[in-house]
Amino acid sequence: MENKFIPDAIEIVSKAIEADKNEEYEKALALYRDALGRFTMGLKYEKNESRKKLIIERVEGYMKRAEELRDYLSKQSELENKGGGGAGVKSKDDKDDEDEDADKKKLRGALAGAIVSEKPDVKWDDVAGLDLAKDSLKETVILPTRFPQLFTGKRRPFKGILLYGPPGTGKSYLAKAVATEADSTFFSVSSADLVSKWQGESERLVRNLFEMARESGRAIIFIDEVDSLCGSRSEGESDSARRIKTEFLVQMDGVGSKQGEVLVLGATNVPWELDAAIRRRFEKRVYIPLPEREARTYMVKLHLGDTPNNLTEEDFDKLGEMTDGASGSDIKVLVKEALMQPLRRCQQAKQFQPDGEFLVPCEKYPSCPRCPPKLSTDKPGKDYTCKHCGAIRMQLWDIQPEKLKAPDVSRKDFEKALEHSCSSVSPEELQRFVDWTKKFGQEGA
């Protein structure tokens, strides 16, 4: 799995340092906290021990600076409160209420970025295959809104759905389709948004997330990599991790609050690592498997888009067959690799053929048996145009940019790309998903 937490944390901590230099201490503290949460998650997936050691050293420095800023801002706040005079002195209860409101405001400000305000513009039809998974989500998200009269008596939509499967199979993409199609406020969060180094803050973030969702009326909370927040309990587990899980259990049950129309949508690549109690809260657990042949064919077309090509329907069907065992992510990489092949032909070509006012690379060198041979005495600028086939001996860098025309993408380009590609999921891993589905889940395709 690609570790994006560390690069994100480095980018955020750079902004924190800049704000710190500009004496924008509140902004700097918030950025340091955000970065520390992401560093914490990144270290979980970092396999290089020397790099991990270096990151830990840096993190300790950032943590120390964040604590200094917190203490400084706390003292400044106390001084401001004391400066109000006797008439303005507030009771302890009023001050506690104000502190609580300020704390809530800060936490909700940190969660504001999780609200997806703009629709991702991913339709149901843009998701290849996964018909059963789409039906489950429509049943839970779309039907209650459009046909509320269907949900009477004891009939209620599911409150928790877990999407699980190998990496790159479209779980997050499916969530984007839900965000586009649903008439609901959509919260998209990961462990980096909810994990904090500060005592008690993580569970308060979880609580405020659910409160914000309930206040929105209809809401969907999408939690990516939910296993990193709600993994199985163990003896070496920290108190903070236990409290986060407990808060999730309380909030998913709606204990102590009015139950709003909130759907919790989770995604994970390792469902067997989920805490058993959390697993039960996800009433519907849907397996998102590797794409079938028809879905793979559709994905190739989707990622190829309007790039000039000469592929036929038969070629697309064959490519769908040849990509057996590939995930949606694998197919995306494969298409990107195939799209680069015409550019590489341009770089490697020694002859170019006129095509109207453009030049295209010749498929082979020499282009024909009568092409003039390349001599060691060749002089720059000399005309080496074959009188028989019209091919011109030249290299890519000799061509005026506006004269170059890239060849169309062909089936051969895909076949060449396939020679260097392989599936990112092993048969053993797939079997583990199948076994888990038999025990706890249901098929989504």
C-alpha positions in Angstrom: 0.0 0.0 0.0 1.3 3.4 -0.9 2.2 5.5 2.2 0.8 9.0 1.5 0.8 10.0 5.1 4.5 11.0 5.3 4.5 13.3 2.2 1.3 14.9 3.4 2.7 15.4 6.9 5.9 17.0 5.5 3.9 19.4 3.4 1.7 20.4 6.4 4.6 20.8 8.8 6.4 23.1 6.3 3.3 25.4 6.5 3.4 25.1 10.3 7.0 26.2 10.4 6.2 29.1 8.1 3.3 30.2 10.3 5.5 29.8 13.4 8.1 32.2 11.8 5.3 34.7 11.0 4.2 34.6 14.7 0.8 33.1 13.7 1.0 30.8 16.7 -2.6 29.5 16.7 -2.4 28.6 13.1 1.0 27.0 13.6 -0.2 24.9 16.5 -3.2 23.6 14.5 -0.9 22.7 11.6 1.6 21.0 13.9 -1.2 18.9 15.4 -2.4 17.9 11.9 1.1 17.0 10.8 1.8 15.0 13.9 -1.4 12.9 13.4 -0.3 12.1 9.9 3.2 11.3 10.9 1.8 8.9 13.5 -0.2 7.1 10.8 2.7 7.2 8.3 5.0 5.5 10.8 2.6 2.6 11.0 3.2 1.8 7.3 6.8 2.8 7.0 9.0 -0.3 6.4 12.4 1.3 6.1 13.9 1.3 9.6 16.5 4.0 9.0 13.9 6.3 7.5 11.5 5.5 10.4 14.2 6.4 12.9 14.9 9.7 11.1 11.1 10.6 11.0 10.7 9.8 14.8 13.6 12.2 15.6 12.0 15.0 13.6 8.5 14.3 15.1 9.9 14.6 18.6 11.2 18.1 17.7 7.8 19.1 16.2 6.0 17.7 19.2 8.2 19.7 21.6 7.5 22.9 19.6 3.8 22.2 19.5 3.8 21.8 23.3 5.7 25.1 23.7 3.1 26.9 21.6 0.2 25.3 23.4 1.6 26.5 26.8 2.4 30.0 25.4 -1.1 30.4 24.0 -2.7 29.1 27.2 -0.8 31.7 29.3 -1.7 34.4 26.9 -5.4 33.5 27.2 -5.2 33.6 31.0 -3.6 37.0 30.9 -6.3 38.4 28.7 -9.1 36.9 30.9 -7.5 38.5 34.0 -7.3 42.0 32.4 -11.1 42.5 32.3 -11.5 44.2 35.8 -13.7 43.3 38.7 -17.0 44.1 37.0 -16.2 41.9 34.1 -15.2 38.8 36.2 -17.3 35.8 35.1 -18.4 32.9 37.2 -16.5 29.6 37.1 -19.5 28.0 35.4 -19.7 30.7 32.7 -16.0 30.3 32.1 -16.2 26.5 31.8 -19.1 26.9 29.3 -17.0 29.3 27.3 -14.0 27.0 27.3 -16.2 24.1 26.3 -17.7 26.1 23.4 -14.2 27.3 22.3 -13.0 23.7 22.4 -16.0 22.4 20.4 -15.5 25.2 17.9 -11.8 24.3 17.5 -12.6 20.6 17.0 -15.4 21.3 14.5 -13.0 23.6 12.6 -10.6 20.8 12.3 -13.4 18.5 10.9 -14.7 21.2 8.5 -12.4 20.0 5.8 -14.0 16.5 6.0 -17.3 17.8 4.6 -17.4 17.3 0.8 -19.1 20.5 -0.4 -18.6 19.9 -4.1 -20.0 16.7 -5.7 -17.2 14.5 -7.0 -19.1 14.0 -10.3 -18.9 10.2 -10.3 -22.1 8.5 -11.4 -23.2 5.0 -10.7 -22.6 4.1 -14.3 -19.0 5.3 -14.0 -18.4 2.4 -11.6 -17.6 -0.7 -13.6 -19.5 -3.8 -12.4 -20.1 -4.2 -8.7 -23.9 -4.3 -9.3 -24.8 -5.9 -6.0 -22.7 -3.4 -4.1 -24.4 -0.5 -5.9 -27.8 -2.0 -5.2 -27.0 -2.2 -1.5 -25.9 1.4 -1.4 -29.0 2.6 -3.4 -31.2 0.7 -1.1 -29.7 2.4 1.9 -28.9 5.9 0.6 -31.3 6.7 -2.3 -34.5 4.8 -1.6 -35.2 6.3 1.9 -34.8 9.9 0.4 -36.8 9.4 -2.7 -39.5 7.0 -1.5 -39.8 7.6 2.3 -43.2 6.0 2.3 -41.5 2.6 1.8 -39.8 2.8 5.2 -42.7 2.4 7.6 -43.3 0.3 10.7 -40.1 -1.7 11.5 -38.5 -1.3 8.0 -35.5 0.9 8.4 -32.4 1.4 6.1 -29.1 0.0 7.3 -27.0 2.4 9.5 -23.6 0.8 8.8 -22.1 -0.6 5.6 -18.5 -1.9 5.3 -16.9 -2.1 1.8 -13.9 -4.5 1.9 -11.6 -6.1 -0.6 -8.1 -6.0 -2.1 -6.5 -2.6 -2.7 -7.4 -0.8 -5.9 -10.8 -2.4 -6.5 -12.9 0.8 -6.4 -14.1 1.0 -2.8 -13.2 4.8 -2.5 -14.5 5.3 -6.0 -17.8 3.8 -5.1 -18.0 6.1 -2.1 -17.5 9.0 -4.5 -20.5 7.8 -6.5 -22.5 7.8 -3.2 -21.4 11.3 -2.5 -22.5 12.4 -6.0 -25.8 10.6 -6.1 -27.0 11.1 -2.5 -29.0 14.1 -1.3 -27.1 14.1 2.0 -24.2 15.9 3.6 -21.1 13.7 2.9 -18.2 13.5 5.4 -15.1 11.9 4.2 -12.5 11.1 6.9 -9.5 9.0 7.5 -7.5 8.1 10.6 -5.3 11.2 10.0 -8.4 13.4 10.6 -9.3 11.8 13.9 -6.1 10.7 15.5 -4.5 13.3 17.8 -1.5 13.2 20.0 -3.3 15.2 22.7 -4.9 13.4 25.6 -8.6 12.9 25.0 -8.8 14.9 21.8 -9.3 11.9 19.4 -12.5 10.7 21.0 -13.8 14.3 21.2 -13.1 14.5 17.4 -15.1 11.3 16.9 -18.0 12.6 19.1 -18.1 16.0 17.3 -18.0 14.3 13.9 -21.2 12.3 14.7 -22.8 15.3 16.3 -22.2 17.4 13.1 -23.6 14.6 11.0 -26.8 14.3 13.1 -27.2 18.1 13.0 -27.1 17.9 9.2 -30.3 15.8 9.1 -29.3 13.3 6.4 -25.6 12.5 6.4 -23.1 9.9 5.3 -19.8 9.4 7.1 -17.2 7.7 4.9 -14.3 6.3 6.9 -11.4 5.2 4.7 -9.0 2.6 6.2 -11.4 2.1 9.1 -9.1 -0.7 10.4 -6.5 1.8 11.4 -8.9 3.3 13.8 -10.9 0.3 14.9 -8.5 -2.6 14.8 -8.7 -5.7 17.0 -8.0 -5.2 20.7 -4.7 -6.5 22.0 -2.7 -6.4 25.3 -0.2 -3.9 24.0 -2.9 -1.5 22.8 -2.8 2.1 24.1 -5.5 3.6 26.3 -6.1 6.2 23.5 -6.8 3.6 20.9 -9.3 1.9 23.3 -11.1 5.1 24.0 -11.4 5.8 20.2 -13.0 2.4 19.6 -15.3 2.9 22.6 -16.4 6.3 21.3 -17.1 4.8 17.9 -19.2 2.0 19.4 -21.2 4.5 21.4 -21.7 6.9 18.5 -22.6 4.1 16.0 -25.2 2.9 18.5 -26.5 6.4 19.0 -26.3 6.1 22.8 -27.0 9.3 24.6 -28.2 11.2 21.5 -31.1 11.5 19.2 -30.6 9.0 16.4 -30.3 11.0 13.2 -30.5 9.7 9.6 -26.7 8.9 9.5 -25.1 6.2 7.4 -21.6 5.1 8.4 -19.8 3.8 5.3 -16.4 2.1 6.0 -13.7 0.9 3.7 -10.8 -1.5 4.5 -8.3 -3.8 2.8 -7.9 -6.0 5.9 -11.4 -6.7 7.3 -10.0 -9.5 9.5 -8.2 -6.9 11.5 -11.3 -5.1 12.6 -12.5 -5.2 16.2 -15.3 -7.8 16.5 -17.7 -5.2 18.2 -17.0 -2.7 15.4 -17.6 -5.4 12.8 -21.0 -6.1 14.2 -22.0 -2.3 14.0 -21.5 -2.6 10.2 -24.7 -4.5 9.6 -24.0 -5.0 6.0 -20.5 -6.1 4.9 -20.0 -6.1 1.1 -17.0 -7.7 -0.6 -15.6 -5.6 -3.5 -13.6 -8.3 -5.5 -11.3 -7.9 -8.5 -13.2 -6.8 -11.6 -14.7 -9.4 -13.9 -13.9 -9.5 -17.6 -16.7 -7.1 -18.7 -15.7 -4.6 -16.0 -12.1 -4.8 -17.0 -13.0 -4.1 -20.7 -15.0 -1.1 -19.6 -12.1 0.2 -17.4 -9.7 0.0 -20.3 -12.1 2.1 -22.4 -12.7 4.5 -19.5 -9.0 5.2 -18.9 -8.2 5.4 -22.6 -10.8 8.1 -23.0 -10.6 10.1 -26.2 -6.9 9.5 -26.8 -6.5 8.7 -30.5 -6.3 5.0 -31.0 -7.1 2.3 -33.6 -8.5 -0.4 -31.2 -11.5 -2.4 -32.3 -14.2 -3.9 -30.1 -12.5 -7.2 -30.6 -9.3 -5.7 -29.3 -11.0 -4.3 -26.2 -12.6 -7.7 -25.5 -9.2 -9.4 -25.9 -7.6 -6.9 -23.5 -10.4 -7.6 -21.0 -9.5 -11.3 -21.2 -5.7 -10.7 -21.0 -6.0 -8.6 -17.8 -7.5 -11.4 -15.7 -6.4 -11.0 -12.1 -5.8 -7.3 -12.4 -7.4 -4.8 -10.0 -8.9 -1.5 -11.2 -5.8 0.3 -10.0 -3.6 -2.2 -12.0 -5.6 -1.5 -15.1 -5.3 2.2 -14.7 -1.5 1.8 -14.5 -1.5 -0.5 -17.5 -3.4 2.0 -19.7 -1.0 4.8 -18.6 1.9 2.6 -19.6 0.3 1.7 -23.0 -0.4 5.5 -23.6 3.4 6.1 -23.3 4.4 3.6 -25.9 3.7 5.9 -29.0 5.9 8.6 -27.3 8.7 6.1 -26.9 8.4 5.1 -30.5 8.9 8.8 -31.4 12.1 8.9 -29.2 13.5 5.7 -30.6 12.7 6.3 -34.3 15.6 6.9 -36.7 13.2 7.7 -39.6 10.0 9.7 -39.9 7.3 9.5 -42.6 5.5 12.5 -43.9 1.7 12.4 -43.1 0.2 15.5 -44.7 1.9 18.5 -43.0 3.1 16.3 -40.1 5.8 13.7 -39.5 5.2 10.4 -37.8 7.8 7.8 -36.7 8.4 4.8 -39.0 7.6 1.5 -37.4 11.0 0.0 -38.4 14.4 1.0 -39.5 15.2 1.1 -42.3 11.7 1.8 -43.5 12.3 -0.1 -46.8 15.2 -2.0 -48.4 16.1 1.0 -50.6 16.5 3.5 -47.8 19.9 5.2 -47.9 22.3 3.6 -45.4 23.6 5.7 -42.5 27.3 6.5 -43.1 30.0 7.6 -40.6 30.7 10.5 -43.0 27.1 11.8 -42.9 27.0 15.5 -42.6 24.4 17.4 -40.5 21.7 19.0 -42.6 22.1 16.7 -45.6 18.9 15.4 -47.1 18.5 11.6 -46.5 15.0 11.2 -47.8 14.3 7.8 -49.4 13.2 8.3 -53.0 11.2 5.0 -52.8 9.2 5.1 -49.5 9.6 8.9 -48.7 11.0 8.2 -45.2 13.3 10.9 -43.9 16.3 9.8 -41.7 16.2 12.0 -38.7 15.7 11.9 -34.9 12.9 13.3 -32.7 15.0 16.3 -31.6 15.5 17.4 -35.3 11.7 18.0 -35.8 10.0 21.2 -35.3 7.5 20.7 -32.4 4.4 21.8 -34.4 5.3 19.2 -37.1 5.4 16.1 -34.9 2.4 13.8 -34.8 2.3 10.9 -32.3 1.1 7.5 -33.6 -2.3 6.2 -32.5 -2.4 3.9 -29.5 -2.6 0.3 -30.8 -3.3 -3.2 -29.4 0.5 -3.8 -29.7 1.1 -1.0 -27.3 -1.1 -2.7 -24.7 0.5 -6.1 -25.3 4.0 -4.5 -24.8 2.8 -2.8 -21.6 1.3 -6.2 -20.4 4.8 -7.8 -20.7 6.0 -5.6 -17.8 2.9 -5.6 -15.7 1.7 -7.9 -12.9 -1.2 -8.2 -10.5 -0.8 -6.4 -7.2 -2.9 -9.1 -5.4 -1.7 -12.7 -4.9 -4.0 -15.7 -5.0 -3.3 -16.3 -1.3 -4.6 -12.9 -0.4 -7.7 -13.4 -2.6 -8.5 -16.7 -0.9 -8.4 -14.9 2.5 -11.0 -12.5 1.3 -13.2 -15.3 0.1 -12.9 -17.2 3.4 -13.8 -14.0 5.4 -16.8 -13.4 3.1 -18.1 -16.9 3.8 -18.0 -16.1 7.5 -19.1 -12.5 7.8 -19.8 -10.8 4.4 -21.6 -10.9 1.1 -20.6 -10.6 -2.5 -20.7 -7.2 -4.1 -20.3 -8.1 -7.8 
